[in-house]
């Protein structure tokens, strides 16, 4: 038992340190947690235990759900050209480019090349959502378009992995049928349950949502799919309910960002073996370059076509190049099913984590349309312990050319 508490203390210490560093340097806490995990795994020889892996899995599912719940269906319908265009391009071009590079240049097998293409073309909803929330952009039209485009990209990745490698049996049929019925009935059922249960200190509303996520996740695992797929879809169908009840989303987000997602991002960093990275540094660099170039040539021209401002276009392109969640899931799927070797797995995971760090840091530091995170914008001398207001009170938006948005600091602060 003492060893369990010691392990928990070490991991939470890394999470706390990452939060302090993030607040100090103005970079997303998710990225700092990944870097802290890399340092801890290679310098302190820290390894994820089964219960940490479980918490990390819960974190990825809840974050994916929250990202889906942030998608404004009205914006998605109004901006369907931008959403579908950017999302599909962000999936197809990198997937084909990386798979072709792995097969024809790196000499990987066909199945390993397919895994590489799927793993590296995916965006990371967990990272993108965390970055947008910290900057307050999830409340803006630009952030909603990015999240919706991420949904399209990751849906393509999930479908590609399922069509190419799924186990076609009765479990898959049951999973698809139950998921379809759940998505159909859930909005009405959730609205009824929320009105009956009410908002209480025991949080029956959040427990109801978690029950749905975990139950569908169990069915997804039985069908050899991934729990993040139904989580995303559940978030999408419950988005109107959560958008109308911001406090509910804030409470679930607080739980996730405090106790679940730190373990997910730290674990992602711990899995990086720097010795293996150095041994295959050239191949890692080439995969990263091919994937990033494919994202740039597929997404950035579309942002110009849809008349994004230059800064918004580059910011969107860089966030669409961010990977982690489904990339690591796809790589692990390939390893567990003997589709890729351990060396190939290490290469892919390293590239995926690099895509989670490098494009996001560049986007945040040099191309963020809204400047610093909202928690850094308070004037000095603010009373200690006073809660921050919603990010929407920190940032204002002004319409710009082509219907896109320009983020402006509140001049009254």
The 8 nearest C-alpha neighbors of each residue, nearest first, counted from 0:
[[1, 3, 2, 4, 5, 6, 7, 8],
 [2, 0, 4, 3, 5, 6, 7, 8],
 [1, 3, 5, 0, 4, 6, 7, 8],
 [4, 2, 6, 0, 1, 5, 7, 8],
 [5, 3, 7, 1, 6, 2, 8, 0],
 [4, 6, 2, 8, 3, 7, 1, 9],
 [5, 7, 3, 9, 4, 8, 2, 10],
 [6, 8, 4, 10, 5, 9, 11, 3],
 [7, 9, 5, 11, 6, 10, 12, 4],
 [10, 8, 12, 6, 7, 11, 5, 13],
 [11, 9, 13, 7, 12, 8, 6, 14],
 [10, 12, 14, 8, 13, 9, 7, 15],
 [11, 13, 9, 15, 10, 14, 8, 16],
 [12, 14, 16, 10, 11, 15, 17, 9],
 [15, 13, 11, 17, 12, 16, 261, 18],
 [16, 14, 18, 12, 17, 13, 11, 19],
 [15, 17, 13, 19, 18, 14, 12, 20],
 [16, 18, 14, 20, 32, 15, 31, 19],
 [19, 17, 21, 15, 16, 20, 28, 22],
 [18, 20, 16, 22, 21, 17, 23, 15],
 [19, 21, 23, 17, 22, 18, 24, 16],
 [22, 20, 18, 28, 26, 23, 19, 24],
 [23, 21, 19, 25, 20, 24, 18, 26],
 [22, 24, 20, 21, 25, 19, 26, 18],
 [23, 25, 21, 26, 22, 20, 19, 27],
 [24, 26, 22, 21, 23, 372, 27, 371],
 [27, 25, 21, 24, 28, 360, 363, 30],
 [28, 26, 29, 30, 130, 21, 31, 25],
 [27, 29, 31, 21, 30, 18, 32, 17],
 [30, 28, 32, 27, 31, 264, 126, 33],
 [31, 29, 33, 32, 28, 27, 356, 34],
 [30, 32, 28, 34, 17, 33, 29, 35],
 [33, 31, 35, 29, 265, 17, 30, 34],
 [34, 32, 268, 36, 265, 30, 264, 31],
 [33, 35, 37, 31, 36, 32, 268, 38],
 [36, 34, 32, 38, 33, 37, 39, 31],
 [35, 37, 268, 265, 269, 39, 33, 34],
 [38, 36, 268, 269, 34, 40, 35, 39],
 [39, 37, 35, 36, 41, 40, 42, 34],
 [40, 38, 36, 43, 42, 37, 41, 45],
 [39, 41, 269, 45, 44, 37, 38, 43],
 [40, 42, 44, 38, 39, 43, 37, 272],
 [43, 41, 39, 38, 44, 40, 45, 37],
 [42, 44, 39, 45, 40, 41, 38, 46],
 [45, 43, 40, 41, 42, 39, 46, 269],
 [46, 44, 40, 43, 39, 47, 269, 41],
 [45, 47, 48, 40, 44, 269, 270, 266],
 [48, 46, 51, 52, 266, 49, 45, 269],
 [47, 49, 51, 50, 52, 46, 6, 53],
 [50, 48, 52, 51, 53, 47, 54, 55],
 [49, 51, 53, 52, 48, 54, 47, 55],
 [50, 52, 54, 48, 53, 49, 47, 55],
 [51, 53, 55, 49, 50, 54, 56, 47],
 [54, 52, 50, 56, 51, 55, 49, 57],
 [55, 53, 57, 51, 56, 52, 259, 58],
 [54, 56, 263, 58, 52, 262, 53, 57],
 [57, 55, 53, 59, 58, 54, 52, 60],
 [56, 58, 54, 60, 55, 59, 61, 53],
 [59, 57, 259, 260, 55, 61, 56, 60],
 [58, 60, 62, 56, 57, 61, 63, 55],
 [59, 61, 63, 227, 57, 58, 62, 230],
 [62, 60, 64, 58, 63, 59, 57, 65],
 [63, 61, 65, 59, 64, 60, 125, 58],
 [62, 64, 66, 60, 61, 65, 231, 59],
 [63, 65, 234, 230, 231, 61, 67, 62],
 [66, 64, 68, 62, 67, 63, 61, 234],
 [65, 67, 63, 69, 68, 64, 128, 62],
 [66, 68, 234, 235, 231, 64, 65, 69],
 [67, 69, 238, 234, 65, 235, 66, 70],
 [70, 68, 66, 67, 238, 71, 65, 242],
 [71, 69, 67, 68, 143, 147, 72, 238],
 [70, 72, 74, 73, 69, 75, 143, 238],
 [71, 73, 75, 74, 70, 76, 238, 239],
 [72, 74, 76, 75, 71, 77, 78, 70],
 [75, 73, 77, 71, 76, 72, 78, 143],
 [74, 76, 72, 78, 79, 73, 77, 71],
 [77, 75, 79, 73, 74, 78, 72, 80],
 [76, 78, 74, 75, 79, 73, 80, 72],
 [79, 77, 75, 81, 80, 76, 74, 82],
 [80, 78, 82, 76, 75, 81, 77, 83],
 [79, 81, 83, 82, 78, 84, 85, 77],
 [80, 82, 84, 78, 79, 83, 85, 305],
 [81, 83, 148, 79, 80, 84, 85, 86],
 [84, 82, 86, 80, 85, 81, 87, 79],
 [83, 85, 81, 87, 86, 82, 80, 88],
 [84, 86, 88, 82, 83, 87, 298, 81],
 [85, 87, 148, 152, 151, 83, 89, 84],
 [88, 86, 90, 89, 84, 85, 83, 152],
 [89, 87, 85, 91, 90, 297, 86, 92],
 [88, 90, 86, 87, 85, 294, 91, 298],
 [91, 89, 152, 87, 88, 120, 94, 92],
 [90, 92, 94, 88, 93, 87, 89, 95],
 [91, 93, 95, 94, 88, 96, 90, 293],
 [94, 92, 293, 96, 120, 95, 290, 91],
 [95, 93, 116, 120, 91, 97, 92, 96],
 [94, 96, 98, 92, 93, 97, 99, 91],
 [97, 95, 93, 99, 98, 94, 92, 100],
 [98, 96, 116, 100, 99, 94, 95, 93],
 [97, 99, 116, 112, 101, 95, 100, 113],
 [100, 98, 102, 96, 97, 101, 103, 95],
 [99, 101, 97, 104, 98, 103, 102, 96],
 [100, 102, 105, 98, 112, 99, 107, 104],
 [103, 101, 107, 106, 99, 112, 100, 104],
 [102, 104, 100, 106, 99, 101, 105, 107],
 [105, 103, 100, 106, 101, 102, 99, 107],
 [104, 106, 101, 107, 102, 103, 100, 282],
 [107, 105, 102, 104, 103, 101, 108, 100],
 [108, 106, 102, 101, 105, 112, 111, 109],
 [107, 109, 111, 110, 112, 102, 106, 101],
 [108, 110, 112, 111, 113, 102, 107, 98],
 [111, 109, 113, 112, 108, 338, 114, 339],
 [110, 112, 114, 108, 339, 113, 109, 338],
 [113, 111, 98, 115, 109, 101, 110, 114],
 [112, 114, 110, 116, 115, 111, 98, 109],
 [115, 113, 111, 117, 112, 116, 118, 110],
 [116, 114, 112, 118, 113, 117, 98, 119],
 [115, 117, 94, 98, 97, 113, 114, 119],
 [116, 118, 114, 120, 115, 94, 119, 156],
 [119, 117, 326, 115, 329, 116, 120, 114],
 [118, 120, 116, 121, 117, 326, 115, 351],
 [119, 121, 94, 93, 90, 117, 118, 116],
 [122, 120, 153, 119, 118, 326, 322, 156],
 [121, 123, 322, 321, 319, 149, 124, 153],
 [124, 122, 322, 323, 324, 125, 126, 321],
 [123, 125, 127, 126, 128, 63, 122, 149],
 [124, 126, 123, 128, 62, 127, 63, 129],
 [127, 125, 129, 123, 128, 124, 130, 29],
 [128, 126, 124, 130, 129, 125, 123, 131],
 [127, 129, 131, 125, 130, 126, 124, 66],
 [128, 130, 126, 132, 127, 131, 125, 133],
 [131, 129, 127, 133, 128, 132, 27, 126],
 [132, 130, 136, 137, 128, 134, 133, 129],
 [131, 133, 135, 129, 134, 137, 130, 128],
 [134, 132, 130, 131, 135, 372, 129, 373],
 [135, 133, 372, 131, 132, 136, 373, 130],
 [134, 136, 390, 132, 137, 133, 131, 138],
 [135, 137, 131, 142, 139, 138, 134, 132],
 [136, 138, 142, 131, 132, 139, 135, 143],
 [139, 137, 136, 135, 391, 142, 140, 143],
 [140, 138, 136, 142, 141, 137, 143, 396],
 [139, 141, 143, 142, 144, 404, 138, 74],
 [142, 140, 144, 139, 143, 145, 404, 403],
 [143, 141, 137, 136, 145, 139, 144, 140],
 [142, 144, 140, 146, 145, 141, 70, 137],
 [145, 143, 147, 141, 142, 146, 82, 148],
 [146, 144, 142, 148, 143, 147, 149, 141],
 [147, 145, 149, 143, 148, 144, 142, 150],
 [146, 148, 150, 144, 149, 145, 82, 70],
 [149, 147, 86, 82, 145, 151, 150, 146],
 [150, 148, 146, 152, 147, 151, 153, 86],
 [149, 151, 147, 148, 153, 152, 154, 146],
 [150, 152, 86, 148, 154, 149, 153, 155],
 [153, 151, 86, 90, 149, 155, 154, 150],
 [152, 154, 156, 155, 150, 121, 151, 149],
 [153, 155, 157, 151, 156, 152, 150, 158],
 [154, 156, 158, 152, 153, 157, 159, 151],
 [157, 155, 153, 159, 154, 158, 117, 121],
 [158, 156, 154, 160, 159, 155, 161, 153],
 [157, 159, 161, 155, 160, 156, 162, 154],
 [160, 158, 156, 162, 161, 157, 155, 163],
 [161, 159, 157, 163, 158, 162, 164, 156],
 [160, 162, 165, 158, 159, 164, 163, 157],
 [161, 163, 159, 160, 164, 158, 165, 157],
 [162, 164, 160, 161, 159, 165, 158, 113],
 [163, 165, 161, 160, 162, 166, 159, 167],
 [166, 164, 161, 167, 162, 163, 223, 160],
 [165, 167, 168, 164, 223, 222, 171, 161],
 [166, 168, 165, 171, 169, 170, 172, 222],
 [169, 167, 170, 171, 166, 172, 222, 165],
 [168, 170, 172, 171, 173, 167, 222, 174],
 [171, 169, 222, 173, 172, 168, 174, 221],
 [170, 172, 222, 174, 169, 173, 168, 175],
 [171, 173, 169, 175, 170, 174, 176, 168],
 [174, 172, 170, 176, 171, 175, 177, 169],
 [173, 175, 171, 177, 172, 176, 218, 178],
 [174, 176, 178, 172, 173, 177, 179, 171],
 [177, 175, 173, 179, 178, 174, 172, 180],
 [178, 176, 180, 174, 179, 175, 173, 181],
 [179, 177, 181, 175, 176, 180, 174, 182],
 [178, 180, 176, 182, 181, 177, 175, 183],
 [181, 179, 183, 177, 182, 178, 184, 176],
 [182, 180, 178, 184, 183, 185, 179, 177],
 [181, 183, 179, 185, 180, 184, 178, 233],
 [182, 184, 180, 181, 185, 179, 186, 236],
 [185, 183, 181, 182, 187, 186, 188, 180],
 [184, 186, 188, 182, 181, 187, 189, 183],
 [187, 185, 189, 188, 237, 184, 190, 236],
 [186, 188, 190, 185, 189, 184, 191, 183],
 [189, 187, 185, 191, 190, 186, 192, 184],
 [188, 190, 192, 186, 191, 187, 185, 193],
 [189, 191, 193, 187, 188, 192, 186, 194],
 [192, 190, 188, 194, 189, 193, 195, 187],
 [193, 191, 189, 195, 194, 190, 196, 188],
 [192, 194, 196, 190, 195, 197, 191, 204],
 [193, 195, 191, 197, 192, 196, 190, 189],
 [194, 196, 192, 193, 197, 191, 190, 198],
 [197, 195, 193, 194, 192, 203, 198, 204],
 [196, 198, 194, 193, 195, 199, 204, 203],
 [197, 199, 202, 196, 200, 204, 203, 193],
 [200, 198, 201, 202, 197, 203, 196, 204],
 [199, 201, 202, 198, 203, 197, 204, 205],
 [200, 202, 199, 203, 198, 206, 204, 205],
 [203, 201, 200, 199, 204, 205, 206, 198],
 [204, 202, 206, 205, 201, 207, 196, 199],
 [203, 205, 207, 202, 206, 193, 208, 196],
 [206, 204, 208, 207, 202, 203, 209, 251],
 [205, 207, 203, 209, 208, 204, 210, 202],
 [206, 208, 210, 204, 205, 209, 203, 211],
 [207, 209, 205, 211, 210, 206, 212, 204],
 [210, 208, 212, 206, 211, 207, 213, 205],
 [211, 209, 207, 213, 208, 212, 214, 206],
 [210, 212, 214, 208, 209, 213, 215, 207],
 [213, 211, 209, 215, 210, 214, 230, 216],
 [212, 214, 216, 210, 215, 211, 209, 217],
 [215, 213, 217, 211, 216, 212, 210, 218],
 [214, 216, 218, 217, 212, 213, 219, 211],
 [217, 215, 226, 213, 219, 214, 218, 212],
 [216, 218, 214, 220, 215, 219, 213, 221],
 [219, 217, 221, 215, 216, 220, 174, 222],
 [218, 220, 224, 216, 222, 217, 221, 225],
 [221, 219, 223, 217, 222, 218, 224, 225],
 [220, 222, 218, 219, 223, 217, 170, 224],
 [221, 223, 171, 170, 219, 220, 224, 218],
 [224, 222, 220, 221, 219, 165, 166, 225],
 [223, 225, 219, 222, 220, 226, 161, 165],
 [226, 224, 219, 227, 228, 220, 223, 216],
 [225, 227, 216, 228, 219, 229, 230, 60],
 [226, 228, 230, 60, 225, 229, 231, 63],
 [229, 227, 231, 230, 226, 225, 232, 157],
 [230, 228, 232, 231, 227, 233, 226, 215],
 [231, 229, 64, 227, 233, 228, 232, 212],
 [230, 232, 64, 67, 234, 228, 229, 63],
 [231, 233, 235, 229, 234, 230, 236, 228],
 [234, 232, 230, 236, 235, 231, 229, 237],
 [233, 235, 68, 67, 64, 231, 237, 232],
 [234, 236, 67, 232, 238, 68, 233, 237],
 [237, 235, 233, 238, 234, 232, 186, 182],
 [238, 236, 234, 240, 235, 239, 186, 68],
 [237, 239, 68, 235, 241, 240, 236, 234],
 [240, 238, 242, 241, 237, 243, 236, 71],
 [241, 239, 243, 237, 238, 242, 244, 190],
 [242, 240, 244, 238, 243, 239, 248, 245],
 [241, 243, 239, 244, 240, 245, 238, 69],
 [242, 244, 240, 241, 245, 239, 238, 246],
 [245, 243, 241, 242, 246, 247, 240, 248],
 [244, 246, 248, 247, 242, 241, 243, 249],
 [247, 245, 249, 248, 244, 250, 241, 251],
 [246, 248, 250, 245, 249, 244, 251, 241],
 [247, 249, 245, 251, 246, 250, 252, 241],
 [250, 248, 246, 252, 247, 251, 253, 245],
 [251, 249, 253, 247, 252, 248, 246, 254],
 [250, 252, 254, 248, 253, 249, 255, 247],
 [251, 253, 249, 255, 250, 254, 256, 248],
 [254, 252, 250, 256, 251, 255, 257, 249],
 [255, 253, 251, 257, 252, 256, 258, 250],
 [254, 256, 259, 252, 253, 257, 260, 258],
 [257, 255, 260, 253, 254, 252, 258, 259],
 [258, 256, 254, 255, 253, 259, 261, 260],
 [257, 259, 255, 256, 254, 260, 261, 262],
 [260, 258, 58, 255, 54, 261, 262, 55],
 [259, 261, 58, 263, 256, 262, 255, 264],
 [262, 260, 264, 263, 259, 14, 265, 258],
 [261, 263, 55, 265, 260, 264, 259, 266],
 [264, 262, 55, 260, 266, 261, 265, 58],
 [263, 265, 267, 33, 261, 266, 262, 32],
 [266, 264, 36, 33, 262, 268, 32, 267],
 [265, 267, 269, 263, 268, 264, 262, 36],
 [268, 266, 264, 265, 270, 269, 33, 263],
 [267, 269, 36, 37, 33, 265, 266, 270],
 [268, 270, 40, 36, 37, 266, 271, 267],
 [271, 269, 268, 267, 266, 272, 40, 37],
 [272, 270, 269, 268, 37, 273, 349, 348],
 [273, 271, 275, 274, 276, 270, 41, 345],
 [272, 274, 276, 275, 277, 271, 41, 37],
 [275, 273, 277, 276, 272, 278, 279, 41],
 [276, 274, 278, 272, 273, 277, 279, 345],
 [275, 277, 273, 279, 274, 280, 278, 272],
 [276, 278, 280, 274, 275, 279, 273, 281],
 [277, 279, 275, 276, 280, 274, 281, 273],
 [280, 278, 276, 277, 282, 281, 283, 275],
 [281, 279, 277, 283, 276, 282, 278, 284],
 [280, 282, 284, 283, 279, 285, 278, 277],
 [283, 281, 285, 284, 279, 280, 286, 346],
 [284, 282, 280, 286, 281, 285, 350, 346],
 [283, 285, 287, 281, 282, 286, 280, 288],
 [284, 286, 288, 282, 287, 283, 289, 281],
 [287, 285, 289, 283, 288, 284, 290, 282],
 [286, 288, 284, 290, 285, 289, 350, 291],
 [287, 289, 285, 291, 286, 290, 292, 284],
 [290, 288, 286, 292, 287, 291, 285, 293],
 [289, 291, 293, 287, 292, 288, 93, 286],
 [292, 290, 294, 288, 293, 289, 287, 295],
 [291, 293, 295, 289, 294, 290, 288, 296],
 [292, 294, 93, 290, 296, 291, 295, 297],
 [295, 293, 291, 297, 292, 296, 320, 298],
 [294, 296, 292, 293, 299, 297, 298, 291],
 [295, 297, 293, 294, 298, 299, 292, 300],
 [296, 298, 294, 88, 295, 293, 89, 299],
 [299, 297, 301, 295, 316, 85, 300, 294],
 [298, 300, 302, 301, 295, 316, 296, 297],
 [301, 299, 303, 302, 298, 304, 297, 296],
 [302, 300, 304, 303, 299, 298, 305, 85],
 [301, 303, 312, 305, 299, 307, 304, 300],
 [302, 304, 306, 300, 301, 305, 307, 299],
 [305, 303, 301, 306, 302, 300, 307, 299],
 [304, 306, 302, 303, 307, 301, 81, 401],
 [307, 305, 303, 401, 304, 302, 308, 400],
 [306, 308, 302, 312, 303, 305, 311, 403],
 [307, 309, 311, 310, 312, 306, 403, 400],
 [310, 308, 312, 311, 307, 313, 303, 302],
 [309, 311, 313, 312, 308, 366, 314, 368],
 [312, 310, 314, 308, 309, 313, 307, 315],
 [313, 311, 309, 302, 315, 307, 314, 310],
 [312, 314, 316, 310, 315, 311, 317, 309],
 [315, 313, 311, 362, 317, 312, 366, 316],
 [316, 314, 312, 318, 313, 317, 311, 319],
 [317, 315, 313, 319, 314, 318, 299, 298],
 [316, 318, 320, 358, 314, 319, 315, 362],
 [317, 319, 321, 320, 315, 316, 359, 314],
 [318, 320, 316, 317, 321, 122, 315, 149],
 [321, 319, 317, 318, 294, 291, 316, 122],
 [322, 320, 355, 354, 318, 122, 319, 123],
 [323, 321, 123, 122, 355, 354, 351, 121],
 [322, 324, 123, 326, 351, 355, 327, 352],
 [325, 323, 123, 326, 327, 328, 125, 322],
 [324, 326, 328, 327, 329, 323, 121, 123],
 [325, 327, 118, 323, 329, 328, 324, 119],
 [326, 328, 330, 329, 325, 324, 323, 348],
 [327, 329, 325, 331, 326, 330, 332, 324],
 [330, 328, 332, 326, 118, 327, 331, 325],
 [329, 331, 327, 333, 332, 328, 344, 118],
 [332, 330, 334, 328, 333, 329, 327, 335],
 [333, 331, 329, 335, 330, 334, 328, 336],
 [332, 334, 338, 330, 336, 331, 339, 335],
 [333, 335, 331, 337, 339, 336, 332, 338],
 [336, 334, 332, 337, 333, 331, 338, 339],
 [335, 337, 333, 334, 338, 332, 339, 331],
 [338, 336, 334, 339, 335, 333, 340, 332],
 [337, 339, 333, 336, 111, 334, 110, 340],
 [340, 338, 111, 334, 333, 337, 343, 344],
 [339, 341, 343, 342, 344, 334, 337, 338],
 [342, 340, 344, 343, 345, 339, 334, 346],
 [343, 341, 345, 344, 340, 346, 275, 339],
 [342, 344, 346, 340, 341, 345, 339, 347],
 [343, 345, 341, 347, 342, 346, 330, 348],
 [346, 344, 342, 348, 343, 347, 349, 341],
 [345, 347, 343, 349, 344, 348, 283, 350],
 [348, 346, 350, 344, 349, 345, 351, 343],
 [349, 347, 351, 345, 350, 346, 327, 344],
 [348, 350, 352, 346, 347, 351, 345, 271],
 [349, 351, 353, 347, 352, 348, 287, 283],
 [352, 350, 348, 354, 349, 353, 322, 323],
 [351, 353, 355, 349, 354, 350, 323, 348],
 [352, 354, 350, 356, 355, 351, 357, 349],
 [355, 353, 321, 351, 322, 352, 356, 357],
 [356, 354, 321, 352, 322, 353, 323, 357],
 [355, 357, 353, 354, 359, 30, 358, 360],
 [356, 358, 360, 359, 354, 353, 361, 355],
 [359, 357, 361, 317, 360, 356, 362, 354],
 [360, 358, 362, 361, 357, 356, 363, 318],
 [359, 361, 363, 357, 362, 358, 364, 356],
 [360, 362, 358, 364, 359, 363, 365, 357],
 [363, 361, 366, 359, 314, 360, 364, 365],
 [364, 362, 367, 360, 361, 365, 366, 359],
 [363, 365, 361, 362, 360, 366, 367, 26],
 [364, 366, 362, 361, 363, 367, 360, 314],
 [367, 365, 362, 314, 310, 363, 368, 364],
 [366, 368, 363, 369, 370, 362, 365, 314],
 [369, 367, 406, 370, 366, 311, 310, 405],
 [368, 370, 406, 367, 407, 371, 408, 134],
 [371, 369, 367, 368, 372, 408, 134, 363],
 [370, 372, 375, 373, 369, 25, 376, 134],
 [373, 371, 134, 374, 375, 133, 25, 370],
 [372, 374, 376, 375, 134, 390, 393, 371],
 [373, 375, 372, 376, 377, 387, 22, 133],
 [376, 374, 373, 372, 377, 371, 22, 25],
 [377, 375, 373, 374, 378, 372, 371, 393],
 [376, 378, 375, 379, 374, 381, 373, 412],
 [379, 377, 376, 381, 380, 412, 375, 374],
 [380, 378, 381, 377, 382, 376, 375, 383],
 [379, 381, 382, 378, 383, 377, 385, 384],
 [380, 382, 379, 383, 378, 377, 385, 384],
 [383, 381, 385, 380, 384, 379, 386, 378],
 [384, 382, 385, 381, 380, 386, 379, 387],
 [383, 385, 386, 382, 381, 387, 380, 388],
 [386, 384, 383, 382, 387, 381, 388, 377],
 [385, 387, 384, 388, 383, 382, 389, 374],
 [386, 388, 385, 389, 374, 390, 377, 373],
 [389, 387, 390, 386, 392, 393, 391, 385],
 [390, 388, 391, 392, 387, 393, 135, 373],
 [389, 391, 135, 393, 392, 373, 388, 394],
 [390, 392, 389, 394, 393, 135, 138, 395],
 [393, 391, 390, 394, 389, 388, 395, 409],
 [394, 392, 390, 391, 409, 373, 408, 395],
 [395, 393, 408, 391, 409, 392, 407, 390],
 [394, 396, 407, 409, 406, 408, 393, 397],
 [397, 395, 406, 405, 407, 404, 398, 394],
 [396, 398, 405, 404, 399, 406, 395, 407],
 [399, 397, 404, 403, 402, 405, 396, 400],
 [400, 398, 404, 403, 402, 405, 397, 401],
 [399, 401, 402, 403, 306, 398, 307, 308],
 [400, 402, 306, 403, 399, 307, 305, 398],
 [403, 401, 400, 399, 398, 404, 306, 307],
 [404, 402, 399, 401, 307, 398, 400, 405],
 [405, 403, 398, 399, 397, 396, 406, 141],
 [404, 406, 397, 396, 399, 398, 407, 403],
 [407, 405, 396, 369, 368, 395, 404, 397],
 [406, 408, 395, 396, 369, 394, 409, 405],
 [409, 407, 394, 410, 395, 393, 406, 369],
 [408, 410, 411, 394, 395, 412, 393, 407],
 [411, 409, 412, 408, 407, 395, 394, 393],
 [410, 412, 409, 408, 393, 392, 394, 395],
 [411, 410, 409, 378, 377, 393, 408, 376]]
